[in-house]
Amino acid sequence: MKTDVLIVGAGPTGLALACQLIRYGVDFVIIDKKETITPYSKAIGVQARTLEIYEQIGLADKLVSIGAKAEGAKLFVGGEIRGEIDFRDIGKGLSAYPFVLIVEQGKHEKLLYDHIKSHGKDVQWQTKLQDFAQTDSGVTATVINSAGETDTIEAKYLIACDGAKSLVRHSLGLTFTGSTFERMFYVADVELDWQYGSGGLFAFLMRNNLLVVFTMNGDKRYRIVGTFPEEFSKDEGDVLYEEIEAQIRKDAEIDFEITNVNWFSTYKVHTRHVDKFLVGRVFVVGDSAHIHSPAGAQGMNTGIQDGYNLAWKLALVLHGRASGELLNTYNQERLPNAENLTRTTDRFFGLIADPDPLLTFVRMSVFPYAAKFLSGLRAVRRFIFPRLSQIAINYRASNLSRNSGTFKIKAGDRMPYFQVYNQSIYDRMNEPKFHLLAFGGDGFAGVGDELKDLVDVRNLALTTEVAEIFGNDKPFILLVRPDNYVGMISSNVSFEIVSGYLADILGQ
């Protein structure tokens, strides 16, 4: 069997990557040792940046329709509500999706899988990677199917989406350094009767423990996440559900009735990342490259962004429009993000569960009473939402980022969201190409035949809003990458600077 790309692992990261490769017309084979998509809820938080990615392939609205928007948070201390936070439209004006979406991973995966099948592709389920070898020209992988038969797949590239225990990462000899949070975590998806209703989340603030209840889509359905105390010494597989519920009741200090348990699990939290994201023709993506605290619902979304960053670069190389050097920027751009993510999620977890006396006092005695006021401030919302939603991630230090002129928005930033002619600017950037946007001035009539399949040209009005967002009221141009990050921004409205930039980064 021969293909362009072999994807190992069909969780949300692998499935989302496959959807991107379909978008770019790249042939692939995707395998997974499981029987099918997960039946469990698992990762439930979907951030705005992920929805922006899905918008390009027509899946964002479908995912929103089967999920629930997080409306806010109720903060409990000692069994009483001491504060509230309003999440509704927390990112208004910053994204077309100014909210956090709660969707069960099983439903999320089904949406992606159905999209893949609708394009004539499928996952080779119950197929396990045994080993692989690579040369300068490709990768040869040996796989085993459910009948125990072996097969060989020859691919130009291999992408590992095979999770925290990645066979591919181990085979490459990549380091996976970090630490382990010693306390045991638990998660339970339940049907719950209580007096506090639904919508958003319910956080129970304590001295040295964690307990959060999330509203799920459906009648009386909730996700409960918490920790056992440090002295709890059982192994993960030995914990009974009854012990989980007893801990929930002790920590919550409120009346409730759990009428049904759909799924539960226990686990240890690790914070680790690889030392590099690629070796030769093999790439690591998602949990195979980085794992961290669940604080902030960042993990799955980060894996999807890894694949999104890689897909367009791989497509250009495979289609002969770029040299292989372009692929090195995957490591250059995504490794610093993984390093930053492991630091920030650890800090955030420390704020909500660290037993330090000062942090405990602020968490239990100050924050609940100040939370509603602070969360209502526009400046606070504009600080929190970009970081939570992942729209603040930037590649300013990348070799692909070029600035010419003085602007608020820099090359390497995500293309900011705004309206143009009563439409989102993102509605004009759905084609799998670079997007040359010319604001003000005479603009461009188009591009030459040799670039038509590579660059989409838009001449747009330099409105007051655009001038304010970019910090420039004179005509300017920007070239937006296929992943909707600004590659180049310039006050020199010249196609020569655009063609020179493309020639440089594509190596042609």
C-alpha positions in Angstrom: 0.0 0.0 0.0 1.4 3.4 -1.0 0.2 6.8 0.1 1.5 10.4 0.7 0.8 10.5 4.5 0.3 7.8 7.1 -1.6 9.0 10.2 -1.2 6.8 13.2 -4.1 7.4 15.6 -7.7 8.4 15.0 -8.7 10.4 18.0 -9.8 14.0 17.6 -6.3 15.1 16.6 -5.8 12.5 13.9 -9.3 12.8 12.6 -9.1 16.7 12.4 -5.7 16.3 10.6 -7.3 13.9 8.1 -10.0 16.5 7.4 -7.3 19.1 6.7 -5.5 16.8 4.3 -8.8 16.2 2.5 -9.1 20.0 2.2 -5.7 20.2 0.6 -6.1 17.2 -1.7 -3.4 15.1 0.0 -3.8 11.3 -0.1 -3.5 9.6 3.3 -4.0 6.4 5.2 -5.2 6.6 8.8 -5.0 3.7 11.2 -6.1 3.1 14.8 -5.9 0.1 17.1 -9.4 0.8 18.5 -12.5 -0.7 17.0 -14.1 2.7 16.2 -14.5 6.2 17.5 -14.7 6.6 21.3 -18.1 6.1 22.9 -17.1 8.3 25.8 -17.2 12.0 26.5 -13.5 12.4 27.5 -12.2 15.9 26.3 -15.3 18.2 26.3 -14.0 21.8 25.9 -13.8 23.2 22.4 -12.2 26.6 22.1 -12.9 29.4 19.6 -9.7 28.8 17.7 -10.8 25.2 17.0 -14.2 26.4 15.8 -12.5 28.9 13.5 -10.5 26.0 12.0 -13.6 24.0 11.5 -15.4 26.9 9.9 -13.1 26.6 6.9 -14.4 23.1 6.2 -18.0 23.7 7.1 -18.1 21.9 10.4 -18.2 24.7 13.0 -21.9 25.3 13.0 -22.6 21.6 13.1 -20.4 21.2 16.1 -22.0 24.2 17.9 -25.5 22.7 17.2 -24.7 19.5 19.2 -22.9 21.2 22.0 -23.7 23.6 24.9 -22.2 27.0 25.4 -20.7 27.6 28.8 -22.9 30.4 30.2 -21.0 31.1 33.4 -19.7 29.8 36.7 -21.1 29.5 40.2 -18.4 29.6 42.9 -19.0 27.6 46.1 -17.2 27.9 49.4 -18.3 25.7 52.4 -21.5 24.5 50.6 -22.8 28.0 49.8 -22.6 30.1 46.5 -20.3 32.9 47.3 -19.8 34.3 43.7 -20.7 34.1 40.1 -19.0 34.7 36.7 -20.8 35.5 33.5 -19.2 33.7 30.5 -21.8 34.7 27.9 -20.2 36.3 24.9 -17.0 36.7 26.8 -15.1 37.1 23.6 -17.6 39.4 21.8 -15.9 41.2 19.0 -12.8 39.0 19.1 -14.1 35.9 17.3 -17.2 34.7 15.5 -17.3 32.1 18.4 -17.1 34.2 21.5 -17.6 31.4 23.9 -16.4 28.0 25.2 -18.3 25.1 23.7 -19.0 21.9 25.7 -19.2 18.9 23.4 -18.6 15.2 24.2 -15.5 13.8 22.5 -17.5 10.9 21.1 -19.9 13.3 19.3 -17.0 15.5 18.2 -15.2 12.5 16.7 -18.3 11.3 15.0 -18.7 14.6 13.2 -15.1 14.5 12.0 -15.4 10.8 11.0 -18.6 11.4 9.1 -16.8 14.2 7.2 -14.0 11.9 6.3 -16.3 9.2 5.1 -18.3 11.7 3.0 -15.2 12.3 1.0 -14.6 8.6 0.2 -12.0 7.9 2.9 -12.1 5.8 6.0 -10.1 4.8 9.0 -8.4 1.4 9.1 -9.7 0.4 12.5 -8.2 -2.4 14.6 -4.9 -1.9 12.9 -1.8 -1.4 15.0 1.5 0.0 14.0 4.2 -2.6 14.7 7.3 -0.7 13.6 8.6 1.7 10.9 11.7 2.8 9.2 12.5 5.9 7.3 15.0 7.0 4.5 15.6 10.3 2.8 12.7 9.5 0.4 10.0 8.0 2.6 8.7 5.9 5.5 7.9 2.2 5.5 5.6 1.0 8.2 4.6 -2.5 9.2 1.0 -2.8 10.6 -1.0 -5.6 12.1 -4.8 -5.9 11.5 -7.4 -7.5 13.8 -6.8 -10.9 12.2 -3.2 -10.8 13.1 -2.1 -10.3 9.5 0.8 -7.9 8.7 0.9 -5.4 5.9 3.3 -2.8 4.7 2.5 0.8 4.1 4.9 3.0 2.1 4.3 6.7 2.8 6.2 9.9 2.0 5.6 11.1 5.6 4.3 9.6 8.9 2.4 11.7 11.5 2.0 10.3 15.0 -1.3 11.1 16.7 -1.0 8.0 18.9 -1.3 9.7 22.3 0.7 10.1 25.5 2.2 6.6 25.3 3.1 7.1 21.6 5.0 4.1 20.0 6.2 6.5 17.3 7.7 8.9 19.9 9.5 6.1 21.7 10.8 4.7 18.4 12.2 8.1 17.5 14.0 8.4 20.8 12.5 11.8 21.6 12.8 13.0 25.2 9.5 13.5 27.0 10.6 15.4 30.1 8.5 17.0 32.7 6.8 16.1 36.0 3.8 14.2 37.5 1.3 15.7 39.8 1.2 13.2 42.6 -2.5 13.4 43.6 -5.1 11.1 41.9 -7.7 12.8 39.6 -11.1 11.4 38.9 -13.7 12.2 36.3 -17.3 11.0 36.2 -20.1 11.7 33.6 -23.4 11.5 35.5 -27.0 12.4 35.6 -27.6 14.6 38.5 -30.5 16.1 40.5 -29.9 19.2 42.5 -31.2 22.7 43.1 -28.6 24.6 41.2 -29.8 24.1 37.6 -27.5 23.9 34.6 -25.6 26.1 32.3 -21.8 26.6 32.6 -19.8 25.2 35.4 -19.8 25.0 39.2 -16.5 25.4 41.0 -16.0 24.3 44.7 -13.2 26.3 46.2 -11.2 24.5 48.9 -8.0 24.7 50.8 -6.1 21.9 48.9 -8.5 20.0 46.7 -10.2 20.4 43.4 -13.9 19.9 42.4 -15.6 21.3 39.3 -19.0 20.3 37.8 -19.6 21.0 34.1 -23.0 21.2 32.4 -23.2 18.7 29.5 -25.7 18.8 26.6 -28.8 16.8 27.6 -31.2 16.6 30.5 -29.6 16.6 33.9 -26.2 15.5 32.4 -23.0 16.7 34.0 -19.2 16.1 34.0 -17.6 16.0 37.5 -13.8 16.5 37.8 -11.9 16.4 41.1 -8.9 15.2 43.1 -8.4 12.8 46.0 -6.4 14.1 48.9 -2.6 13.5 48.9 -2.9 10.6 51.4 -5.1 8.6 49.0 -2.8 5.8 47.9 -4.7 3.5 45.6 -3.6 2.8 42.0 -5.6 4.1 39.1 -7.3 0.9 38.2 -8.3 0.0 41.8 -10.5 3.0 42.5 -14.2 2.2 42.9 -16.9 4.6 41.8 -18.3 4.6 45.4 -15.0 6.1 46.6 -15.3 8.9 43.9 -18.9 9.8 45.0 -17.9 9.8 48.6 -15.1 12.3 47.9 -17.5 14.5 45.8 -20.0 14.6 48.7 -17.3 15.4 51.2 -15.8 18.3 49.1 -19.1 19.8 47.7 -20.8 20.0 51.1 -24.2 20.3 49.3 -27.3 18.1 48.7 -27.5 16.3 45.4 -28.6 12.9 44.0 -26.6 11.1 41.3 -29.2 9.0 39.4 -27.0 7.5 36.8 -23.3 7.1 36.1 -22.5 7.0 32.4 -18.7 6.8 32.6 -15.9 7.4 35.1 -12.2 7.2 35.2 -9.2 8.0 37.4 -5.8 9.2 36.3 -2.5 10.9 37.2 -1.8 14.3 35.6 1.6 14.6 33.8 3.2 17.7 32.4 5.6 16.8 29.6 6.7 17.8 26.1 9.1 16.5 23.5 12.4 18.1 22.6 11.4 18.4 19.0 8.3 17.8 16.9 9.9 16.1 13.9 12.7 13.7 13.0 13.3 13.4 9.3 9.9 12.5 7.7 8.1 11.7 10.9 6.1 14.2 12.9 4.6 14.1 16.4 1.3 15.8 17.0 -1.1 16.3 20.0 -0.6 14.1 23.1 2.2 12.3 21.4 4.1 15.6 21.6 2.8 17.2 24.8 0.6 16.5 27.8 -0.3 18.7 30.7 -2.9 19.7 33.3 -6.5 19.7 32.1 -6.9 23.3 33.5 -8.4 25.6 30.9 -9.4 22.8 28.4 -6.3 23.3 26.2 -5.1 19.8 25.4 -7.3 18.5 22.6 -7.5 22.0 21.0 -3.7 22.3 21.0 -3.4 18.9 19.2 -5.9 20.1 16.6 -3.9 23.3 16.1 -0.7 21.2 15.8 -2.2 19.3 12.8 -3.6 22.5 11.3 -0.2 24.1 11.4 1.4 21.1 9.7 -1.2 20.3 7.1 -0.8 23.3 4.8 3.0 23.1 4.8 3.0 19.4 4.1 0.5 19.9 1.2 2.7 22.6 -0.4 5.7 20.3 -0.3 3.8 17.3 -1.6 2.3 19.3 -4.4 5.8 20.5 -5.4 5.1 24.2 -4.5 7.6 24.4 -1.6 10.9 22.8 -0.6 11.1 20.4 2.3 12.7 23.2 4.4 9.3 24.6 5.0 8.5 21.6 7.2 11.1 22.7 9.7 8.9 25.6 10.7 6.4 23.2 12.2 8.9 22.5 15.0 9.9 26.1 15.1 6.4 27.3 15.7 4.7 24.6 17.7 7.5 23.6 20.1 7.6 27.0 21.9 3.8 26.8 22.1 4.0 23.4 23.8 6.6 24.7 26.3 4.5 27.7 27.1 1.4 25.6 27.4 2.9 23.3 30.0 4.0 26.3 32.1 0.7 28.2 32.0 -1.6 25.2 32.6 0.5 24.3 35.7 0.3 27.8 37.0 -3.4 28.0 36.4 -3.9 24.6 38.2 -1.8 26.0 41.1 -4.1 29.0 41.4 -7.2 26.7 41.9 -5.7 23.9 44.0 -2.4 25.0 45.6 -2.5 24.7 49.4 -0.2 27.8 49.9 -1.9 29.9 52.7 -1.9 33.1 50.7 -3.3 31.5 47.6 -5.9 29.7 49.7 -7.0 32.9 51.3 -7.4 34.7 48.0 -9.1 31.7 46.4 -11.6 31.2 49.2 -12.1 34.6 50.7 -11.4 37.2 48.1 -11.9 35.8 44.6 -15.5 34.7 44.9 -16.7 38.1 45.9 -14.6 40.0 43.3 -15.2 37.6 40.4 -18.5 39.0 39.1 -17.2 42.5 39.0 -13.9 41.6 37.5 -15.4 39.3 34.8 -17.7 42.1 33.7 -14.8 44.5 32.9 -14.1 44.7 29.2 -10.3 44.8 29.8 -10.4 41.6 31.9 -12.5 39.8 29.3 -10.1 40.9 26.5 -7.2 39.6 28.5 -8.7 36.3 29.5 -10.6 35.2 26.4 -7.7 35.3 23.8 -5.5 33.2 26.1 -8.3 30.7 27.0 -9.6 30.5 23.4 -6.1 30.1 21.9 -6.5 33.0 19.5 -3.6 34.8 21.3 -1.1 32.2 20.1 1.4 33.8 17.8 4.3 32.9 15.6 6.1 36.2 15.6 9.5 34.7 16.0 9.0 32.3 13.1 11.1 32.4 9.9 7.8 32.8 8.1 6.9 36.1 9.7 7.9 39.4 7.9 7.1 43.0 9.0 7.5 46.1 7.0 6.1 49.2 8.5 4.5 50.1 11.9 1.4 48.1 12.9 -0.4 46.9 16.0 -0.9 43.5 14.4 2.4 41.8 13.7 3.4 39.1 11.2 2.9 35.8 13.0 -0.3 36.9 14.7 -3.6 35.2 14.1 -5.6 37.2 11.6 -7.8 39.4 13.7 -11.6 39.0 13.5 -13.7 41.9 12.2 -16.6 42.6 9.9 -16.1 43.7 6.2 -19.3 44.7 4.3 -21.4 43.0 7.0 -19.5 39.8 6.7 -16.7 38.2 8.8 -13.3 38.7 7.3 -12.9 34.9 7.8 -15.7 34.3 5.3 -13.3 35.6 2.7 -10.5 33.2 3.7 -12.0 29.7 3.4 -10.1 28.6 0.3 -7.0 26.5 1.0 -4.6 29.2 -0.2 -2.6 32.2 0.8 -4.8 35.3 1.0 -3.4 38.7 -0.2 -5.5 41.4 1.4 -5.0 45.0 0.1 -6.6 47.7 2.3 -7.1 51.1 0.6 -5.3 52.5 -2.4 -5.5 51.0 -5.9 -5.0 47.4 -4.7 -4.2 44.6 -7.2 -6.0 43.5 -10.3 -5.0 39.9 -9.6 -2.0 37.6 -9.8 -0.2 35.8 -12.6 -1.3 32.4 -13.8 1.6 30.8 -12.0 0.2 31.9 -8.6 -3.5 31.6 -9.1 -3.7 28.2 -7.4 -1.5 29.6 -4.5 -2.8 33.1 -3.8 -6.3 34.5 -3.5 -6.4 38.4 -3.9 -8.9 40.6 -2.1 -9.1 44.4 -2.4 -10.9 45.8 0.7 -11.9 49.2 2.1 -9.6 50.7 4.7 -12.4 51.5 7.2 -12.0 53.3 10.5 -12.3 49.9 12.3 -9.6 48.3 10.2 -7.3 51.3 10.7 -7.9 51.1 14.5 -7.3 47.3 14.6 -4.0 47.5 12.6 -2.9 50.9 13.9 -2.4 52.2 10.4 -4.6 54.6 8.4 -2.6 54.5 5.2 -2.9 51.8 2.5 -1.3 48.5 3.4 -1.2 44.9 2.4 -0.9 41.6 4.3 -0.5 38.1 3.1 -2.4 35.7 5.3 -1.1 32.1 5.4 -3.5 29.2 4.7 -3.9 28.6 8.5 -5.1 32.3 8.8 -2.0 33.6 10.5 -0.4 36.8 9.1 2.7 35.8 7.2 3.7 39.3 5.9 2.4 42.8 6.6 3.7 45.8 4.7 3.0 49.5 4.1 4.7 49.0 0.8 1.7 48.1 -1.5 3.7 46.2 -4.1 3.3 42.8 -5.6 7.1 42.5 -5.8 7.3 42.3 -2.0 4.7 39.6 -2.0 6.3 37.5 -4.7 9.7 37.9 -3.0 8.3 36.7 0.3 6.7 33.7 -1.3 9.8 32.8 -3.2 11.8 33.0 0.0 9.6 31.0 2.4 8.7 28.4 -0.3 12.3 28.0 -1.5 11.3 28.5 -5.1 
